[in-house]
């Protein structure tokens, strides 16, 4: 029997590799490998690794309060000396009648300062207040960190729900005393990327094996999560 040639032979050459044993399995393996690599890159992206830390305080800037405008004779090219209690605004000019027509007069404008600008230290412990977090209120893709003693009041049923991808309670100052933190009067839901991820860490030692003594207290509150929890886990010995 003669071997195929021409277009039929070309077609067989193109089809044959796909029908060889193991070819489709190898392609599927390669695709799964690429998919896993994509997930690994995604997990390391800045968007996925968003993080915010509870600070509980911020500086509120209050602008100054000014009175009416005032004018004093000025120079077209020289700024005036400062006036106590006044804020310098700028220069203005007007044409005024003169014996030979009009002359251009220059004036310095001022405003009386009724109240100086202020910087007022504010504190709060409501979860949904963006001012008490370093990078805004946690979301479902955000790792929330608590690094000092205190408390957070969780949202009520009529407010935006409290969520985070993970919650870490960790004494950043490495003190030997117990760092106690309370979640009060609400509910917090942790939404890790995978059920195999750690969603809650309390009293976990750092990379140097230094211990953190922490307590997380749920005061009339609930905490739910689909991931793992690490409580008092350390590299040498145990935390609390």
Biotite code that builds the C-alpha atoms (Angstrom):
import biotite.structure as struc

atoms = struc.array([
    struc.Atom([0.000, 0.000, 0.000], chain_id="A", res_id=1, res_name="UNK", atom_name="CA", element="C"),
    struc.Atom([1.362, 3.383, -0.981], chain_id="A", res_id=2, res_name="UNK", atom_name="CA", element="C"),
    struc.Atom([2.056, 5.892, 1.792], chain_id="A", res_id=3, res_name="UNK", atom_name="CA", element="C"),
    struc.Atom([-0.110, 9.014, 1.812], chain_id="A", res_id=4, res_name="UNK", atom_name="CA", element="C"),
    struc.Atom([1.313, 12.090, 0.203], chain_id="A", res_id=5, res_name="UNK", atom_name="CA", element="C"),
    struc.Atom([0.369, 15.661, -0.543], chain_id="A", res_id=6, res_name="UNK", atom_name="CA", element="C"),
    struc.Atom([-2.407, 17.338, 1.484], chain_id="A", res_id=7, res_name="UNK", atom_name="CA", element="C"),
    struc.Atom([-3.443, 14.063, 3.178], chain_id="A", res_id=8, res_name="UNK", atom_name="CA", element="C"),
    struc.Atom([0.112, 13.481, 4.444], chain_id="A", res_id=9, res_name="UNK", atom_name="CA", element="C"),
    struc.Atom([0.318, 17.057, 5.804], chain_id="A", res_id=10, res_name="UNK", atom_name="CA", element="C"),
    struc.Atom([-2.974, 16.600, 7.636], chain_id="A", res_id=11, res_name="UNK", atom_name="CA", element="C"),
    struc.Atom([-1.779, 13.363, 9.266], chain_id="A", res_id=12, res_name="UNK", atom_name="CA", element="C"),
    struc.Atom([1.429, 15.052, 10.434], chain_id="A", res_id=13, res_name="UNK", atom_name="CA", element="C"),
    struc.Atom([-0.600, 17.813, 12.084], chain_id="A", res_id=14, res_name="UNK", atom_name="CA", element="C"),
    struc.Atom([-3.099, 15.456, 13.759], chain_id="A", res_id=15, res_name="UNK", atom_name="CA", element="C"),
    struc.Atom([-0.685, 12.731, 14.856], chain_id="A", res_id=16, res_name="UNK", atom_name="CA", element="C"),
    struc.Atom([1.058, 14.628, 17.699], chain_id="A", res_id=17, res_name="UNK", atom_name="CA", element="C"),
    struc.Atom([-2.264, 15.422, 19.356], chain_id="A", res_id=18, res_name="UNK", atom_name="CA", element="C"),
    struc.Atom([-3.238, 11.770, 19.342], chain_id="A", res_id=19, res_name="UNK", atom_name="CA", element="C"),
    struc.Atom([-0.001, 10.465, 20.863], chain_id="A", res_id=20, res_name="UNK", atom_name="CA", element="C"),
    struc.Atom([-0.319, 9.026, 24.368], chain_id="A", res_id=21, res_name="UNK", atom_name="CA", element="C"),
    struc.Atom([0.453, 11.585, 27.126], chain_id="A", res_id=22, res_name="UNK", atom_name="CA", element="C"),
    struc.Atom([0.518, 14.681, 24.892], chain_id="A", res_id=23, res_name="UNK", atom_name="CA", element="C"),
    struc.Atom([-2.766, 16.117, 26.197], chain_id="A", res_id=24, res_name="UNK", atom_name="CA", element="C"),
    struc.Atom([-1.801, 15.279, 29.773], chain_id="A", res_id=25, res_name="UNK", atom_name="CA", element="C"),
    struc.Atom([1.497, 17.108, 29.390], chain_id="A", res_id=26, res_name="UNK", atom_name="CA", element="C"),
    struc.Atom([-0.262, 20.166, 28.009], chain_id="A", res_id=27, res_name="UNK", atom_name="CA", element="C"),
    struc.Atom([-2.721, 20.145, 30.892], chain_id="A", res_id=28, res_name="UNK", atom_name="CA", element="C"),
    struc.Atom([0.153, 19.877, 33.385], chain_id="A", res_id=29, res_name="UNK", atom_name="CA", element="C"),
    struc.Atom([1.917, 22.850, 31.812], chain_id="A", res_id=30, res_name="UNK", atom_name="CA", element="C"),
    struc.Atom([-1.282, 24.896, 31.909], chain_id="A", res_id=31, res_name="UNK", atom_name="CA", element="C"),
    struc.Atom([-1.859, 24.041, 35.562], chain_id="A", res_id=32, res_name="UNK", atom_name="CA", element="C"),
    struc.Atom([1.722, 25.041, 36.322], chain_id="A", res_id=33, res_name="UNK", atom_name="CA", element="C"),
    struc.Atom([1.244, 28.405, 34.625], chain_id="A", res_id=34, res_name="UNK", atom_name="CA", element="C"),
    struc.Atom([-2.026, 28.890, 36.516], chain_id="A", res_id=35, res_name="UNK", atom_name="CA", element="C"),
    struc.Atom([-0.322, 28.163, 39.851], chain_id="A", res_id=36, res_name="UNK", atom_name="CA", element="C"),
    struc.Atom([2.496, 30.575, 39.014], chain_id="A", res_id=37, res_name="UNK", atom_name="CA", element="C"),
    struc.Atom([-0.059, 33.275, 38.169], chain_id="A", res_id=38, res_name="UNK", atom_name="CA", element="C"),
    struc.Atom([-1.757, 32.764, 41.520], chain_id="A", res_id=39, res_name="UNK", atom_name="CA", element="C"),
    struc.Atom([1.601, 33.042, 43.297], chain_id="A", res_id=40, res_name="UNK", atom_name="CA", element="C"),
    struc.Atom([2.362, 36.332, 41.545], chain_id="A", res_id=41, res_name="UNK", atom_name="CA", element="C"),
    struc.Atom([-1.111, 37.631, 42.350], chain_id="A", res_id=42, res_name="UNK", atom_name="CA", element="C"),
    struc.Atom([-0.676, 36.787, 46.023], chain_id="A", res_id=43, res_name="UNK", atom_name="CA", element="C"),
    struc.Atom([2.483, 38.929, 46.090], chain_id="A", res_id=44, res_name="UNK", atom_name="CA", element="C"),
    struc.Atom([0.997, 41.929, 44.302], chain_id="A", res_id=45, res_name="UNK", atom_name="CA", element="C"),
    struc.Atom([0.637, 45.211, 46.257], chain_id="A", res_id=46, res_name="UNK", atom_name="CA", element="C"),
    struc.Atom([-3.135, 45.144, 45.763], chain_id="A", res_id=47, res_name="UNK", atom_name="CA", element="C"),
    struc.Atom([-3.554, 41.748, 47.364], chain_id="A", res_id=48, res_name="UNK", atom_name="CA", element="C"),
    struc.Atom([-0.998, 42.487, 50.089], chain_id="A", res_id=49, res_name="UNK", atom_name="CA", element="C"),
    struc.Atom([-2.798, 45.671, 51.262], chain_id="A", res_id=50, res_name="UNK", atom_name="CA", element="C"),
    struc.Atom([-2.236, 46.313, 54.969], chain_id="A", res_id=51, res_name="UNK", atom_name="CA", element="C"),
    struc.Atom([-3.478, 48.825, 57.539], chain_id="A", res_id=52, res_name="UNK", atom_name="CA", element="C"),
    struc.Atom([-2.566, 49.293, 61.210], chain_id="A", res_id=53, res_name="UNK", atom_name="CA", element="C"),
    struc.Atom([-4.788, 50.606, 63.997], chain_id="A", res_id=54, res_name="UNK", atom_name="CA", element="C"),
    struc.Atom([-3.359, 53.769, 65.573], chain_id="A", res_id=55, res_name="UNK", atom_name="CA", element="C"),
    struc.Atom([-6.425, 55.259, 67.276], chain_id="A", res_id=56, res_name="UNK", atom_name="CA", element="C"),
    struc.Atom([-5.366, 58.896, 66.917], chain_id="A", res_id=57, res_name="UNK", atom_name="CA", element="C"),
    struc.Atom([-4.775, 61.575, 64.326], chain_id="A", res_id=58, res_name="UNK", atom_name="CA", element="C"),
    struc.Atom([-4.141, 65.315, 64.002], chain_id="A", res_id=59, res_name="UNK", atom_name="CA", element="C"),
    struc.Atom([-7.071, 67.487, 62.986], chain_id="A", res_id=60, res_name="UNK", atom_name="CA", element="C"),
    struc.Atom([-6.070, 70.665, 61.161], chain_id="A", res_id=61, res_name="UNK", atom_name="CA", element="C"),
    struc.Atom([-8.363, 73.632, 61.872], chain_id="A", res_id=62, res_name="UNK", atom_name="CA", element="C"),
    struc.Atom([-7.922, 76.567, 59.466], chain_id="A", res_id=63, res_name="UNK", atom_name="CA", element="C"),
    struc.Atom([-7.526, 80.117, 60.713], chain_id="A", res_id=64, res_name="UNK", atom_name="CA", element="C"),
    struc.Atom([-10.474, 82.499, 60.989], chain_id="A", res_id=65, res_name="UNK", atom_name="CA", element="C"),
    struc.Atom([-10.018, 85.958, 59.482], chain_id="A", res_id=66, res_name="UNK", atom_name="CA", element="C"),
    struc.Atom([-11.810, 89.305, 59.705], chain_id="A", res_id=67, res_name="UNK", atom_name="CA", element="C"),
    struc.Atom([-12.483, 91.871, 56.988], chain_id="A", res_id=68, res_name="UNK", atom_name="CA", element="C"),
    struc.Atom([-9.887, 93.131, 54.521], chain_id="A", res_id=69, res_name="UNK", atom_name="CA", element="C"),
    struc.Atom([-7.875, 96.225, 55.398], chain_id="A", res_id=70, res_name="UNK", atom_name="CA", element="C"),
    struc.Atom([-5.552, 98.325, 53.257], chain_id="A", res_id=71, res_name="UNK", atom_name="CA", element="C"),
    struc.Atom([-2.454, 100.378, 53.995], chain_id="A", res_id=72, res_name="UNK", atom_name="CA", element="C"),
    struc.Atom([-0.427, 102.504, 51.533], chain_id="A", res_id=73, res_name="UNK", atom_name="CA", element="C"),
    struc.Atom([2.166, 100.360, 49.843], chain_id="A", res_id=74, res_name="UNK", atom_name="CA", element="C"),
    struc.Atom([4.899, 100.164, 47.242], chain_id="A", res_id=75, res_name="UNK", atom_name="CA", element="C"),
    struc.Atom([4.540, 98.511, 43.832], chain_id="A", res_id=76, res_name="UNK", atom_name="CA", element="C"),
    struc.Atom([7.715, 96.465, 44.304], chain_id="A", res_id=77, res_name="UNK", atom_name="CA", element="C"),
    struc.Atom([8.428, 96.107, 48.032], chain_id="A", res_id=78, res_name="UNK", atom_name="CA", element="C"),
    struc.Atom([6.584, 93.828, 50.465], chain_id="A", res_id=79, res_name="UNK", atom_name="CA", element="C"),
    struc.Atom([5.577, 95.434, 53.765], chain_id="A", res_id=80, res_name="UNK", atom_name="CA", element="C"),
    struc.Atom([6.908, 94.612, 57.214], chain_id="A", res_id=81, res_name="UNK", atom_name="CA", element="C"),
    struc.Atom([4.796, 92.043, 59.101], chain_id="A", res_id=82, res_name="UNK", atom_name="CA", element="C"),
    struc.Atom([1.930, 93.398, 61.248], chain_id="A", res_id=83, res_name="UNK", atom_name="CA", element="C"),
    struc.Atom([1.153, 91.715, 64.551], chain_id="A", res_id=84, res_name="UNK", atom_name="CA", element="C"),
    struc.Atom([-2.282, 90.093, 64.497], chain_id="A", res_id=85, res_name="UNK", atom_name="CA", element="C"),
    struc.Atom([-2.704, 90.451, 60.733], chain_id="A", res_id=86, res_name="UNK", atom_name="CA", element="C"),
    struc.Atom([-2.156, 88.185, 57.746], chain_id="A", res_id=87, res_name="UNK", atom_name="CA", element="C"),
    struc.Atom([-0.673, 89.756, 54.628], chain_id="A", res_id=88, res_name="UNK", atom_name="CA", element="C"),
    struc.Atom([-2.827, 89.073, 51.556], chain_id="A", res_id=89, res_name="UNK", atom_name="CA", element="C"),
    struc.Atom([-1.123, 90.928, 48.700], chain_id="A", res_id=90, res_name="UNK", atom_name="CA", element="C"),
    struc.Atom([-1.062, 94.167, 46.724], chain_id="A", res_id=91, res_name="UNK", atom_name="CA", element="C"),
    struc.Atom([-3.731, 96.096, 44.907], chain_id="A", res_id=92, res_name="UNK", atom_name="CA", element="C"),
    struc.Atom([-3.795, 99.380, 42.989], chain_id="A", res_id=93, res_name="UNK", atom_name="CA", element="C"),
    struc.Atom([-6.332, 102.057, 42.080], chain_id="A", res_id=94, res_name="UNK", atom_name="CA", element="C"),
    struc.Atom([-6.334, 105.132, 39.901], chain_id="A", res_id=95, res_name="UNK", atom_name="CA", element="C"),
    struc.Atom([-7.234, 108.248, 41.862], chain_id="A", res_id=96, res_name="UNK", atom_name="CA", element="C"),
    struc.Atom([-7.813, 111.821, 40.637], chain_id="A", res_id=97, res_name="UNK", atom_name="CA", element="C"),
    struc.Atom([-4.782, 114.128, 40.604], chain_id="A", res_id=98, res_name="UNK", atom_name="CA", element="C"),
    struc.Atom([-4.221, 117.801, 39.602], chain_id="A", res_id=99, res_name="UNK", atom_name="CA", element="C"),
    struc.Atom([-2.966, 116.729, 36.165], chain_id="A", res_id=100, res_name="UNK", atom_name="CA", element="C"),
    struc.Atom([-5.382, 113.829, 35.633], chain_id="A", res_id=101, res_name="UNK", atom_name="CA", element="C"),
    struc.Atom([-5.024, 110.506, 37.481], chain_id="A", res_id=102, res_name="UNK", atom_name="CA", element="C"),
    struc.Atom([-2.312, 108.780, 39.436], chain_id="A", res_id=103, res_name="UNK", atom_name="CA", element="C"),
    struc.Atom([-1.916, 105.084, 40.240], chain_id="A", res_id=104, res_name="UNK", atom_name="CA", element="C"),
    struc.Atom([-1.714, 104.339, 43.959], chain_id="A", res_id=105, res_name="UNK", atom_name="CA", element="C"),
    struc.Atom([-0.602, 101.020, 45.423], chain_id="A", res_id=106, res_name="UNK", atom_name="CA", element="C"),
    struc.Atom([-1.891, 99.421, 48.629], chain_id="A", res_id=107, res_name="UNK", atom_name="CA", element="C"),
    struc.Atom([-1.030, 96.449, 50.797], chain_id="A", res_id=108, res_name="UNK", atom_name="CA", element="C"),
    struc.Atom([-3.986, 94.257, 51.760], chain_id="A", res_id=109, res_name="UNK", atom_name="CA", element="C"),
    struc.Atom([-4.326, 92.627, 55.187], chain_id="A", res_id=110, res_name="UNK", atom_name="CA", element="C"),
    struc.Atom([-6.818, 90.534, 57.093], chain_id="A", res_id=111, res_name="UNK", atom_name="CA", element="C"),
    struc.Atom([-7.242, 90.597, 60.844], chain_id="A", res_id=112, res_name="UNK", atom_name="CA", element="C"),
    struc.Atom([-6.531, 87.148, 62.373], chain_id="A", res_id=113, res_name="UNK", atom_name="CA", element="C"),
    struc.Atom([-9.452, 86.274, 64.631], chain_id="A", res_id=114, res_name="UNK", atom_name="CA", element="C"),
    struc.Atom([-8.120, 82.756, 65.340], chain_id="A", res_id=115, res_name="UNK", atom_name="CA", element="C"),
    struc.Atom([-4.768, 81.213, 64.468], chain_id="A", res_id=116, res_name="UNK", atom_name="CA", element="C"),
    struc.Atom([-4.715, 77.870, 62.590], chain_id="A", res_id=117, res_name="UNK", atom_name="CA", element="C"),
    struc.Atom([-4.677, 74.934, 64.985], chain_id="A", res_id=118, res_name="UNK", atom_name="CA", element="C"),
    struc.Atom([-3.559, 71.321, 65.103], chain_id="A", res_id=119, res_name="UNK", atom_name="CA", element="C"),
    struc.Atom([-5.752, 69.352, 67.494], chain_id="A", res_id=120, res_name="UNK", atom_name="CA", element="C"),
    struc.Atom([-4.920, 65.812, 68.587], chain_id="A", res_id=121, res_name="UNK", atom_name="CA", element="C"),
    struc.Atom([-7.959, 63.542, 68.236], chain_id="A", res_id=122, res_name="UNK", atom_name="CA", element="C"),
    struc.Atom([-8.575, 59.997, 69.433], chain_id="A", res_id=123, res_name="UNK", atom_name="CA", element="C"),
    struc.Atom([-11.271, 57.476, 68.638], chain_id="A", res_id=124, res_name="UNK", atom_name="CA", element="C"),
    struc.Atom([-11.737, 53.712, 68.632], chain_id="A", res_id=125, res_name="UNK", atom_name="CA", element="C"),
    struc.Atom([-14.552, 53.067, 66.166], chain_id="A", res_id=126, res_name="UNK", atom_name="CA", element="C"),
    struc.Atom([-13.619, 50.482, 63.531], chain_id="A", res_id=127, res_name="UNK", atom_name="CA", element="C"),
    struc.Atom([-15.204, 52.407, 60.636], chain_id="A", res_id=128, res_name="UNK", atom_name="CA", element="C"),
    struc.Atom([-13.341, 55.664, 61.318], chain_id="A", res_id=129, res_name="UNK", atom_name="CA", element="C"),
    struc.Atom([-10.663, 55.897, 58.576], chain_id="A", res_id=130, res_name="UNK", atom_name="CA", element="C"),
    struc.Atom([-8.622, 58.319, 60.690], chain_id="A", res_id=131, res_name="UNK", atom_name="CA", element="C"),
    struc.Atom([-7.709, 55.638, 63.259], chain_id="A", res_id=132, res_name="UNK", atom_name="CA", element="C"),
    struc.Atom([-6.024, 53.407, 60.641], chain_id="A", res_id=133, res_name="UNK", atom_name="CA", element="C"),
    struc.Atom([-2.739, 54.093, 58.872], chain_id="A", res_id=134, res_name="UNK", atom_name="CA", element="C"),
    struc.Atom([-4.145, 53.158, 55.458], chain_id="A", res_id=135, res_name="UNK", atom_name="CA", element="C"),
    struc.Atom([-7.913, 53.418, 55.819], chain_id="A", res_id=136, res_name="UNK", atom_name="CA", element="C"),
    struc.Atom([-10.611, 51.119, 57.172], chain_id="A", res_id=137, res_name="UNK", atom_name="CA", element="C"),
    struc.Atom([-9.825, 47.433, 56.511], chain_id="A", res_id=138, res_name="UNK", atom_name="CA", element="C"),
    struc.Atom([-11.619, 45.715, 53.639], chain_id="A", res_id=139, res_name="UNK", atom_name="CA", element="C"),
    struc.Atom([-12.028, 42.091, 52.610], chain_id="A", res_id=140, res_name="UNK", atom_name="CA", element="C"),
    struc.Atom([-8.634, 42.199, 50.855], chain_id="A", res_id=141, res_name="UNK", atom_name="CA", element="C"),
    struc.Atom([-6.776, 44.015, 53.655], chain_id="A", res_id=142, res_name="UNK", atom_name="CA", element="C"),
    struc.Atom([-4.592, 42.619, 56.449], chain_id="A", res_id=143, res_name="UNK", atom_name="CA", element="C"),
    struc.Atom([-5.497, 44.473, 59.666], chain_id="A", res_id=144, res_name="UNK", atom_name="CA", element="C"),
    struc.Atom([-2.827, 44.872, 62.364], chain_id="A", res_id=145, res_name="UNK", atom_name="CA", element="C"),
    struc.Atom([-3.175, 45.832, 66.029], chain_id="A", res_id=146, res_name="UNK", atom_name="CA", element="C"),
    struc.Atom([0.153, 46.564, 67.686], chain_id="A", res_id=147, res_name="UNK", atom_name="CA", element="C"),
    struc.Atom([-0.737, 48.178, 71.020], chain_id="A", res_id=148, res_name="UNK", atom_name="CA", element="C"),
    struc.Atom([-3.150, 47.802, 73.899], chain_id="A", res_id=149, res_name="UNK", atom_name="CA", element="C"),
    struc.Atom([-6.608, 49.302, 73.536], chain_id="A", res_id=150, res_name="UNK", atom_name="CA", element="C"),
    struc.Atom([-10.028, 48.557, 72.121], chain_id="A", res_id=151, res_name="UNK", atom_name="CA", element="C"),
    struc.Atom([-12.071, 48.851, 68.954], chain_id="A", res_id=152, res_name="UNK", atom_name="CA", element="C"),
    struc.Atom([-15.816, 49.328, 68.821], chain_id="A", res_id=153, res_name="UNK", atom_name="CA", element="C"),
    struc.Atom([-17.141, 47.210, 65.964], chain_id="A", res_id=154, res_name="UNK", atom_name="CA", element="C"),
    struc.Atom([-19.927, 48.487, 63.681], chain_id="A", res_id=155, res_name="UNK", atom_name="CA", element="C"),
    struc.Atom([-23.573, 48.067, 64.638], chain_id="A", res_id=156, res_name="UNK", atom_name="CA", element="C"),
    struc.Atom([-26.122, 46.412, 62.376], chain_id="A", res_id=157, res_name="UNK", atom_name="CA", element="C"),
    struc.Atom([-26.900, 49.763, 60.714], chain_id="A", res_id=158, res_name="UNK", atom_name="CA", element="C"),
    struc.Atom([-23.278, 50.526, 59.824], chain_id="A", res_id=159, res_name="UNK", atom_name="CA", element="C"),
    struc.Atom([-20.824, 49.146, 57.265], chain_id="A", res_id=160, res_name="UNK", atom_name="CA", element="C"),
    struc.Atom([-19.816, 45.661, 58.440], chain_id="A", res_id=161, res_name="UNK", atom_name="CA", element="C"),
    struc.Atom([-16.347, 45.092, 59.873], chain_id="A", res_id=162, res_name="UNK", atom_name="CA", element="C"),
    struc.Atom([-14.291, 42.853, 57.565], chain_id="A", res_id=163, res_name="UNK", atom_name="CA", element="C"),
    struc.Atom([-10.616, 42.132, 56.946], chain_id="A", res_id=164, res_name="UNK", atom_name="CA", element="C"),
    struc.Atom([-8.647, 39.488, 55.119], chain_id="A", res_id=165, res_name="UNK", atom_name="CA", element="C"),
    struc.Atom([-6.699, 38.760, 58.292], chain_id="A", res_id=166, res_name="UNK", atom_name="CA", element="C"),
    struc.Atom([-6.194, 40.173, 61.791], chain_id="A", res_id=167, res_name="UNK", atom_name="CA", element="C"),
    struc.Atom([-2.872, 40.217, 63.627], chain_id="A", res_id=168, res_name="UNK", atom_name="CA", element="C"),
    struc.Atom([-2.626, 41.247, 67.283], chain_id="A", res_id=169, res_name="UNK", atom_name="CA", element="C"),
    struc.Atom([1.056, 41.863, 67.943], chain_id="A", res_id=170, res_name="UNK", atom_name="CA", element="C"),
    struc.Atom([3.037, 43.882, 70.474], chain_id="A", res_id=171, res_name="UNK", atom_name="CA", element="C"),
    struc.Atom([5.306, 45.928, 68.204], chain_id="A", res_id=172, res_name="UNK", atom_name="CA", element="C"),
    struc.Atom([7.201, 47.435, 71.156], chain_id="A", res_id=173, res_name="UNK", atom_name="CA", element="C"),
    struc.Atom([8.242, 43.973, 72.414], chain_id="A", res_id=174, res_name="UNK", atom_name="CA", element="C"),
    struc.Atom([7.341, 44.795, 76.014], chain_id="A", res_id=175, res_name="UNK", atom_name="CA", element="C"),
    struc.Atom([7.319, 42.045, 78.615], chain_id="A", res_id=176, res_name="UNK", atom_name="CA", element="C"),
    struc.Atom([3.889, 43.084, 79.901], chain_id="A", res_id=177, res_name="UNK", atom_name="CA", element="C"),
    struc.Atom([0.662, 41.664, 78.496], chain_id="A", res_id=178, res_name="UNK", atom_name="CA", element="C"),
    struc.Atom([-0.777, 43.590, 75.571], chain_id="A", res_id=179, res_name="UNK", atom_name="CA", element="C"),
    struc.Atom([-4.560, 43.352, 75.943], chain_id="A", res_id=180, res_name="UNK", atom_name="CA", element="C"),
    struc.Atom([-6.927, 44.352, 73.178], chain_id="A", res_id=181, res_name="UNK", atom_name="CA", element="C"),
    struc.Atom([-10.731, 44.227, 73.064], chain_id="A", res_id=182, res_name="UNK", atom_name="CA", element="C"),
    struc.Atom([-13.207, 44.010, 70.206], chain_id="A", res_id=183, res_name="UNK", atom_name="CA", element="C"),
    struc.Atom([-16.458, 45.456, 71.494], chain_id="A", res_id=184, res_name="UNK", atom_name="CA", element="C"),
    struc.Atom([-20.179, 45.358, 70.746], chain_id="A", res_id=185, res_name="UNK", atom_name="CA", element="C"),
    struc.Atom([-20.256, 44.029, 67.197], chain_id="A", res_id=186, res_name="UNK", atom_name="CA", element="C"),
    struc.Atom([-19.108, 41.430, 64.692], chain_id="A", res_id=187, res_name="UNK", atom_name="CA", element="C"),
    struc.Atom([-15.917, 40.994, 62.663], chain_id="A", res_id=188, res_name="UNK", atom_name="CA", element="C"),
    struc.Atom([-15.621, 38.708, 59.654], chain_id="A", res_id=189, res_name="UNK", atom_name="CA", element="C"),
    struc.Atom([-12.198, 37.595, 58.391], chain_id="A", res_id=190, res_name="UNK", atom_name="CA", element="C"),
    struc.Atom([-12.088, 36.631, 54.709], chain_id="A", res_id=191, res_name="UNK", atom_name="CA", element="C"),
    struc.Atom([-8.724, 35.039, 53.832], chain_id="A", res_id=192, res_name="UNK", atom_name="CA", element="C"),
    struc.Atom([-7.884, 34.376, 50.198], chain_id="A", res_id=193, res_name="UNK", atom_name="CA", element="C"),
    struc.Atom([-7.915, 30.621, 50.849], chain_id="A", res_id=194, res_name="UNK", atom_name="CA", element="C"),
    struc.Atom([-9.293, 28.389, 53.593], chain_id="A", res_id=195, res_name="UNK", atom_name="CA", element="C"),
    struc.Atom([-5.697, 27.214, 54.042], chain_id="A", res_id=196, res_name="UNK", atom_name="CA", element="C"),
    struc.Atom([-4.454, 30.750, 54.868], chain_id="A", res_id=197, res_name="UNK", atom_name="CA", element="C"),
    struc.Atom([-3.954, 32.054, 58.400], chain_id="A", res_id=198, res_name="UNK", atom_name="CA", element="C"),
    struc.Atom([-6.659, 34.603, 59.129], chain_id="A", res_id=199, res_name="UNK", atom_name="CA", element="C"),
    struc.Atom([-6.021, 35.305, 62.828], chain_id="A", res_id=200, res_name="UNK", atom_name="CA", element="C"),
    struc.Atom([-2.681, 35.687, 64.621], chain_id="A", res_id=201, res_name="UNK", atom_name="CA", element="C"),
    struc.Atom([-2.497, 36.455, 68.335], chain_id="A", res_id=202, res_name="UNK", atom_name="CA", element="C"),
    struc.Atom([0.732, 36.360, 70.362], chain_id="A", res_id=203, res_name="UNK", atom_name="CA", element="C"),
    struc.Atom([2.891, 35.022, 67.520], chain_id="A", res_id=204, res_name="UNK", atom_name="CA", element="C"),
    struc.Atom([6.634, 35.615, 67.832], chain_id="A", res_id=205, res_name="UNK", atom_name="CA", element="C"),
    struc.Atom([8.514, 37.575, 65.227], chain_id="A", res_id=206, res_name="UNK", atom_name="CA", element="C"),
    struc.Atom([11.213, 36.355, 62.864], chain_id="A", res_id=207, res_name="UNK", atom_name="CA", element="C"),
    struc.Atom([13.887, 36.762, 65.574], chain_id="A", res_id=208, res_name="UNK", atom_name="CA", element="C"),
    struc.Atom([12.015, 34.505, 67.979], chain_id="A", res_id=209, res_name="UNK", atom_name="CA", element="C"),
    struc.Atom([11.163, 37.404, 70.291], chain_id="A", res_id=210, res_name="UNK", atom_name="CA", element="C"),
    struc.Atom([7.980, 36.702, 72.214], chain_id="A", res_id=211, res_name="UNK", atom_name="CA", element="C"),
    struc.Atom([4.848, 38.804, 72.277], chain_id="A", res_id=212, res_name="UNK", atom_name="CA", element="C"),
    struc.Atom([2.428, 38.443, 75.196], chain_id="A", res_id=213, res_name="UNK", atom_name="CA", element="C"),
    struc.Atom([-0.989, 39.308, 73.824], chain_id="A", res_id=214, res_name="UNK", atom_name="CA", element="C"),
    struc.Atom([-4.631, 38.863, 74.733], chain_id="A", res_id=215, res_name="UNK", atom_name="CA", element="C"),
    struc.Atom([-7.528, 39.339, 72.325], chain_id="A", res_id=216, res_name="UNK", atom_name="CA", element="C"),
    struc.Atom([-10.838, 39.766, 74.142], chain_id="A", res_id=217, res_name="UNK", atom_name="CA", element="C"),
    struc.Atom([-14.270, 39.581, 72.484], chain_id="A", res_id=218, res_name="UNK", atom_name="CA", element="C"),
    struc.Atom([-16.499, 41.810, 74.600], chain_id="A", res_id=219, res_name="UNK", atom_name="CA", element="C"),
    struc.Atom([-20.111, 41.290, 73.494], chain_id="A", res_id=220, res_name="UNK", atom_name="CA", element="C"),
    struc.Atom([-18.682, 40.584, 70.032], chain_id="A", res_id=221, res_name="UNK", atom_name="CA", element="C"),
    struc.Atom([-18.229, 37.763, 67.551], chain_id="A", res_id=222, res_name="UNK", atom_name="CA", element="C"),
    struc.Atom([-15.394, 36.856, 65.193], chain_id="A", res_id=223, res_name="UNK", atom_name="CA", element="C"),
    struc.Atom([-15.862, 34.502, 62.242], chain_id="A", res_id=224, res_name="UNK", atom_name="CA", element="C"),
    struc.Atom([-13.361, 33.234, 59.697], chain_id="A", res_id=225, res_name="UNK", atom_name="CA", element="C"),
    struc.Atom([-12.897, 30.586, 57.020], chain_id="A", res_id=226, res_name="UNK", atom_name="CA", element="C"),
    struc.Atom([-9.129, 30.333, 57.587], chain_id="A", res_id=227, res_name="UNK", atom_name="CA", element="C"),
    struc.Atom([-6.684, 29.118, 60.227], chain_id="A", res_id=228, res_name="UNK", atom_name="CA", element="C"),
    struc.Atom([-5.798, 30.776, 63.540], chain_id="A", res_id=229, res_name="UNK", atom_name="CA", element="C"),
    struc.Atom([-2.374, 30.930, 65.187], chain_id="A", res_id=230, res_name="UNK", atom_name="CA", element="C"),
    struc.Atom([-2.629, 31.526, 68.933], chain_id="A", res_id=231, res_name="UNK", atom_name="CA", element="C"),
    struc.Atom([0.580, 31.770, 70.955], chain_id="A", res_id=232, res_name="UNK", atom_name="CA", element="C"),
    struc.Atom([2.675, 30.163, 68.217], chain_id="A", res_id=233, res_name="UNK", atom_name="CA", element="C"),
    struc.Atom([6.411, 30.806, 68.443], chain_id="A", res_id=234, res_name="UNK", atom_name="CA", element="C"),
    struc.Atom([9.718, 29.627, 67.086], chain_id="A", res_id=235, res_name="UNK", atom_name="CA", element="C"),
    struc.Atom([11.167, 28.970, 70.542], chain_id="A", res_id=236, res_name="UNK", atom_name="CA", element="C"),
    struc.Atom([8.763, 28.257, 73.363], chain_id="A", res_id=237, res_name="UNK", atom_name="CA", element="C"),
    struc.Atom([5.212, 29.567, 73.289], chain_id="A", res_id=238, res_name="UNK", atom_name="CA", element="C"),
    struc.Atom([3.500, 32.893, 73.450], chain_id="A", res_id=239, res_name="UNK", atom_name="CA", element="C"),
    struc.Atom([0.287, 33.742, 75.200], chain_id="A", res_id=240, res_name="UNK", atom_name="CA", element="C"),
])
